[in-house]
Amino acid sequence: MSAGTLQELLLLAHCRRVLEPMRTLLDLIDPDVVPLDADLAERAQLNFGDCFAAALAERDQLPLGYIGDDFTKAGF
């Protein structure tokens, strides 16, 4: 996960008042956090918005955990 995605995740968790449970989950899964550099930020912008994960997957040729346009079905 990019540091940008982590920052957005923590901000959203704070706003929804679930920051401590989110920190507990992050401690449990211990994700690799990739620094957000200028290259990754520009790639995310070219992917139109909140796309740090897609930009990281594209740049480092990694599988993307979710592909689709039906996030609303999950309640996000």
Secondary structure, 3 states (H helix, E strand, C coil): CEHHHHHHHHHHHHHCCCHHHHHHHHHHHCCCCECCCHHHHHHHHHCCCCCHHHHHHHHHCCCCCCCCCCHHHHCC
